[in-house]
Amino acid sequence: MASSPVSDTNNKQEVGGRFVPKEHDSLQRHVAFFDRNHDGIVYPWETFQGFRAIGCGILLSSFSAIFINFGLSRQTRPGKSFSLLFPIEVRNIHKAKHGSDSGVYDSEGRFVPSKFEEIFIKHAHTNGNALTSEELDGLLKANREPNDRRGWLAAWTEWKILYLLCKDKNGLLHKDTIRAVYDGSLFERMEKERSEAAAAAAKKKDIA
């Protein structure tokens, strides 16, 4: 069966009325997980729902929704008036790319393999394919740009939440986990695993 035609009218990619991130745009794919109704716009309540779906508590999910949407909305809506709903337009997410980051996304939101490998070459000393908490702190410190407090805070928040959610029992944040977060596939996997675990627990309760 032939696939549905993809429209790119006004820079918005759609398949059957649903927003679809560009295949080469890893940053769009990363953010699209939080576009819960697939309309190309992420509102704070969708950010909240996305964080809850991957296992974050109510407080962390609420903080993330406020911090992310308040911080990114304006940059993704160039030429548009201020909105108290703080929407994030997924197609323009590259415009909100902050400083003091790893450089794994380029200015157009594309994944840069050499920058990704550089993280582990420079900072993964205990295990070549993972980062400890101390090594993560070293990465964040090395990426800091002078007088870029907004970028420092954004990078620290992103990496610390990832470490909190995804470190293993030995306190290691693995390379394949970090790779998956860059294209959003980690979020989809985490949501699926939580959903399956909840369904199994409910089935077990019914049997008991």
C-alpha positions as CSV (number, residue, x, y, z in Angstrom):
1,M,0.0,0.0,0.0
2,A,1.3,3.4,-0.9
3,S,2.1,5.7,2.0
4,S,0.0,8.9,2.6
5,P,1.3,12.0,0.9
6,V,3.3,14.3,3.1
7,S,2.5,18.0,2.9
8,D,5.0,20.7,3.8
9,T,2.7,23.7,3.4
10,N,3.9,26.7,5.3
11,N,6.8,24.6,6.6
12,K,4.5,22.2,8.4
13,Q,4.9,18.5,7.6
14,E,1.7,16.5,7.8
15,V,0.5,12.9,7.1
16,G,-3.3,12.5,7.3
17,G,-3.6,15.7,9.3
18,R,-1.0,14.7,11.9
19,F,2.2,16.6,12.3
20,V,5.3,14.4,11.4
21,P,8.8,15.6,12.3
22,K,11.3,15.6,9.5
23,E,13.3,12.4,9.3
24,H,16.7,14.1,9.4
25,D,15.7,16.5,12.1
26,S,16.6,14.7,15.4
27,L,15.6,17.7,17.5
28,Q,12.1,17.8,16.1
29,R,11.8,14.0,16.7
30,H,13.1,14.5,20.3
31,V,10.4,17.2,21.0
32,A,7.6,15.5,19.1
33,F,7.1,13.0,21.8
34,F,5.6,15.7,23.9
35,D,3.2,16.8,21.2
36,R,0.6,14.4,22.5
37,N,-2.2,15.2,20.0
38,H,0.2,15.4,17.0
39,D,-0.8,18.9,15.9
40,G,2.8,20.3,15.8
41,I,2.4,22.4,18.9
42,V,3.4,21.5,22.5
43,Y,1.4,23.2,25.3
44,P,2.4,23.0,28.9
45,W,-0.2,20.4,29.8
46,E,1.2,18.2,27.0
47,T,4.7,18.6,28.4
48,F,3.3,17.6,31.8
49,Q,1.6,14.6,30.3
50,G,4.8,13.5,28.5
51,F,6.9,13.7,31.6
52,R,4.3,11.7,33.6
53,A,4.3,9.1,30.8
54,I,8.0,8.4,31.2
55,G,7.8,8.1,35.0
56,C,8.3,11.5,36.5
57,G,6.4,12.5,39.5
58,I,3.8,15.3,39.6
59,L,6.1,17.9,41.1
60,L,8.9,17.3,38.6
61,S,6.5,17.1,35.7
62,S,4.9,20.4,36.7
63,F,8.2,22.1,37.1
64,S,9.4,20.8,33.7
65,A,6.2,22.0,32.0
66,I,6.6,25.5,33.3
67,F,10.4,25.7,32.8
68,I,10.4,24.3,29.3
69,N,7.4,26.0,27.8
70,F,8.1,29.3,29.4
71,G,11.7,29.1,28.2
72,L,11.2,27.9,24.7
73,S,7.8,29.3,23.5
74,R,8.9,32.7,22.4
75,Q,11.9,31.5,20.3
76,T,9.8,29.0,18.4
77,R,7.1,31.6,17.4
78,P,9.0,34.3,15.5
79,G,6.9,37.2,14.4
80,K,3.9,36.1,16.5
81,S,2.4,37.8,19.5
82,F,3.0,36.6,23.0
83,S,0.7,33.9,24.2
84,L,-0.2,33.1,27.8
85,L,-0.6,29.4,26.7
86,F,3.2,29.3,26.1
87,P,2.9,27.0,23.0
88,I,6.1,25.5,21.5
89,E,6.0,25.1,17.7
90,V,7.9,21.8,16.9
91,R,8.9,22.8,13.4
92,N,10.8,25.8,14.8
93,I,12.4,24.1,17.8
94,H,15.9,24.6,16.4
95,K,15.4,28.3,16.9
96,A,15.3,27.7,20.7
97,K,18.5,25.7,20.8
98,H,20.4,27.0,23.9
99,G,24.1,27.6,24.4
100,S,26.4,25.7,26.7
101,D,25.3,22.4,25.2
102,S,27.2,19.4,23.8
103,G,26.8,20.5,20.2
104,V,25.3,17.1,19.3
105,Y,22.5,19.0,17.6
106,D,23.6,21.4,14.9
107,S,21.9,24.8,14.2
108,E,19.2,23.0,12.1
109,G,18.5,20.4,14.7
110,R,20.4,17.6,13.0
111,F,22.3,14.9,14.9
112,V,26.1,15.3,14.7
113,P,27.7,11.9,15.3
114,S,31.2,13.2,15.8
115,K,30.0,15.5,18.7
116,F,28.2,12.6,20.2
117,E,31.3,10.4,20.2
118,E,33.3,13.3,21.6
119,I,31.2,13.2,24.8
120,F,32.6,9.7,25.7
121,I,36.1,10.3,24.3
122,K,36.5,13.3,26.6
123,H,34.5,12.4,29.7
124,A,33.8,8.6,29.9
125,H,36.8,7.6,32.0
126,T,35.3,4.9,34.2
127,N,33.4,3.0,31.5
128,G,34.0,4.0,27.8
129,N,30.3,3.5,27.1
130,A,28.7,5.3,30.0
131,L,29.0,8.4,32.3
132,T,29.1,8.5,36.0
133,S,27.5,11.3,38.0
134,E,30.9,12.9,38.4
135,E,31.7,12.6,34.7
136,L,28.4,14.1,33.8
137,D,29.3,17.1,36.0
138,G,32.6,17.4,34.2
139,L,30.8,17.4,30.9
140,L,28.4,20.2,32.0
141,K,31.3,22.2,33.3
142,A,33.4,21.8,30.1
143,N,30.4,22.9,28.0
144,R,29.7,26.1,29.9
145,E,30.0,29.3,27.8
146,P,30.9,32.5,29.6
147,N,28.0,34.5,31.0
148,D,25.4,32.0,29.6
149,R,23.4,31.4,32.7
150,R,20.3,30.4,30.7
151,G,22.3,27.8,28.8
152,W,24.0,26.5,32.0
153,L,20.6,26.1,33.7
154,A,18.9,24.4,30.7
155,A,21.8,22.0,30.1
156,W,22.0,21.1,33.8
157,T,18.3,20.5,34.1
158,E,18.1,18.3,30.9
159,W,21.1,16.1,31.9
160,K,20.2,15.8,35.5
161,I,16.6,14.7,34.8
162,L,18.0,12.1,32.2
163,Y,20.5,10.8,34.8
164,L,17.8,10.6,37.5
165,L,15.5,8.6,35.3
166,C,17.9,6.4,33.4
167,K,21.0,5.6,35.4
168,D,21.5,1.9,36.1
169,K,21.9,0.3,39.6
170,N,25.7,1.2,39.5
171,G,25.0,4.9,38.8
172,L,26.0,4.7,35.1
173,L,24.2,6.5,32.3
174,H,24.8,4.4,29.3
175,K,25.8,5.5,25.8
176,D,22.9,3.8,24.0
177,T,20.4,5.5,26.4
178,I,21.9,8.9,25.7
179,R,21.8,8.2,22.0
180,A,18.2,7.3,22.1
181,V,17.2,10.5,23.9
182,Y,18.6,12.6,21.1
183,D,15.9,11.3,18.6
184,G,13.2,10.8,21.2
185,S,13.0,7.1,20.8
186,L,14.0,6.7,24.5
187,F,10.8,8.5,25.6
188,E,8.6,6.2,23.4
189,R,10.4,3.1,24.8
190,M,10.0,4.3,28.4
191,E,6.3,5.0,27.9
192,K,5.7,1.6,26.4
193,E,7.5,-0.2,29.2
194,R,5.5,1.7,31.8
195,S,2.3,1.0,30.0
196,E,3.1,-2.7,29.7
197,A,4.1,-3.0,33.3
198,A,0.9,-1.3,34.5
199,A,-1.2,-3.6,32.3
200,A,0.6,-6.7,33.7
201,A,0.1,-5.5,37.3
202,A,-3.6,-4.9,36.6
203,K,-4.0,-8.4,35.1
204,K,-2.2,-9.9,38.0
205,K,-4.5,-8.1,40.4
206,D,-7.6,-9.3,38.6
207,I,-6.4,-12.9,38.7
208,A,-5.7,-12.6,42.4
